[in-house]
Amino acid sequence: MKNRITKIWLIILVFGAVNANAQKFTEYEVKAAYIFNFTKFIKWPASSFDSPTSPYVLGIYGNDPFGSVIEKIIGTRESNDRKWIVKYYSRPQQIKQCHILFITDISQSELRNLIMHLEDKPILTVGDEINNFCQQGGIINFTPQKSPKRFEINNKAAKNAQLSISSKLLMLSKIITTDEIKF
């Protein structure tokens, strides 16, 4: 009995410590970590990089909610032997070389224009809790914190963009299709 009580207290302490550590991170630190880790589960066509060691280009479109957080999370790290470059965009025409485009705080009409501009380009579009983002052709959309799934994925849009998403990542998401807005 004493051994069982000790194990229960140990479990409570461990999970309490994990929960306490989880509360140290801000919303955008967590989102930056997700973006960094998406590269481990998504494959871009080789033609989207100049060379095997070319960096990932993370574009931020709209207001920048990260501040210095994005540089802290990905600035000096590598993923798949690639470094990172962060660029900021305010118009679709500015987007030339980009692998991941984080989109935040834009109107629905601006979103439609942006998605049309990026159509069939190998760019992973990531929305920041944008209504109907995936239904309009976006690829990944973060959901509100209380949602059962942390993000949504439109895999059809990913395939149209020549991106291959691992089933491991798909299993963690809510799957959305552009066909859902036709009804």
N, C-alpha and C positions, 0 to 999 in steps of 0.2 A: 504494500500500500504506500509506504513512504517513497519507494522508488517511482511509483506512478505519479504521485503528487509532485515530485521533483521534475519529472518529464513535462508535466502540464505547465509548471512555472517556467521551465526553460522555453517551451513553445510560446508562452505569453510574452516573455522577455524578448525573444527573437523577433516575433511578429510586431511587437510594440516598437522595437528599434527600427525595423524596416519601415513601418508606418511613419515614425518620427522623421526618418531620413527622407522619405518620399515627400513630406511636406516642406522640405527646404527648397524645392525647385519651383520656379515660377512657371506659369502657363507657357511662355515663349521659350524658356529653357527646355521644357519637355518637347515642344513642337520642333525646335532646332535639332534635338537629339533624334526625333523621329525622321526628320528630313535627312540627316546624316545617315541613318540606318536604312532608309529606303534604298540607297545605292547598293546595299548588300543583297537586295531581293529583286532588283530590276536590272534588266540588260538593255543597253542602248545598242543600236547598230554601230559597227566599227567605223562607218563613214561619218558618224557624228563627232568624232574626235580626230584631230590632226595627226596624232601619233598615239602609241600604246601608253604613253605616260602623260598625255595632255591632261590638264586639270578638269575637274567638274566645274561648270559655271553655274552658280546659283544666282538666279535673278530674283529681285524683289520688286513687285509691281504694285503700286498704290502706296499708301502710308506705311512706313517702316515700323512695325510693332516690336521689332527685336532690339533695336538700339545696339549696344555693344555685345549683347548676348550671342548673336550669330557668330561674331569673330571669336568669342571665347569658346564656343562649342566646336566649331569646325575650322577655325583659323589656322592652326598649326597641325591639324590631324590629316591623315590620309585614309582613303577608302578605296579598296581595290587597287592599291599602289598609285592612286591619283591624289594630288593635292586639290585645294579648293580656291576658287576666286568668287567673290561676291560682287554683283553689279546691281545697280538700281535703275529702274525704268519707269517712265511716266506715260509713254506712248507706245503702241504696238510696233510702229515702224522702227523703233530703236533696237528691237530684239533681233539680233543677228546670230550670235553664237551663245546658246544657252542650253543647258541640259535639264535643269529644274527651275521652274518659274513659280515662286510663291506669290499668290494673288490675295490681296486683302483690301477691304473697304472700297469697293467700286460698285457702281450702279449696274443693274441688270443689262441695260443697253450697252454699256461699255464692256461688260463681260461677253456678251454675244459678239461684239466687234472683235474683241481680243481672241476669242476662241476661233472665229472665222479666219483671222490673220495667221493663227498658228496651225491651222488645219493641215494634217498629214506631215507636220514637222516632228522630228524625234525629240520633243520637249515634254517632260513630265510636268503637267500643270497641277499645282497643289493649292486648293482653296482654303481660306481661313474661315470656316463656318459660314460659307456663302450659301444662301438658299438656292436650291435647284442647280448647284454647280455641276454635279456629275450628269444630271439630266440634260444640261445644255452642252455637254461635250467635254467638260473638265474631267481629269483622270482621278485625282485623289482629293477628297474634301475632308478636313478635320470636322468632327462633330462636337456639339457642346459637351462639356465635361461629364454631365450626368447620363449621357447616352450609353446604351449597353455596348456599342462598338465605338472605338475611339476615332475611326475614320470610315469613309465610304470610298468605294473604288468603282469606276466605270471601266471594266476590262476591255470592252469593245472599243472605247476611245483610245485606250493604251495600244491596242493592236493596230488601230488606224494610224497611230503615231509611230509605228514600228518598234514599240517597246514591249518587252516580254516581262510579265510580272510573275514571280514565283508563287506557286500554290500556297506556300507557307504564309506569305503576306496576304493573299486573298482570303485565307481561312480566318484571319484576324479582323476582317472588314465586313461591312454591309455592302453587298454587291448591288450596284445601280446600273440601269441601262438607259440609253437615250430613247428607247422604245416606250418607256413609261410615260412620257409627256404626250404621246400620240392619242391617248384615250380621252 
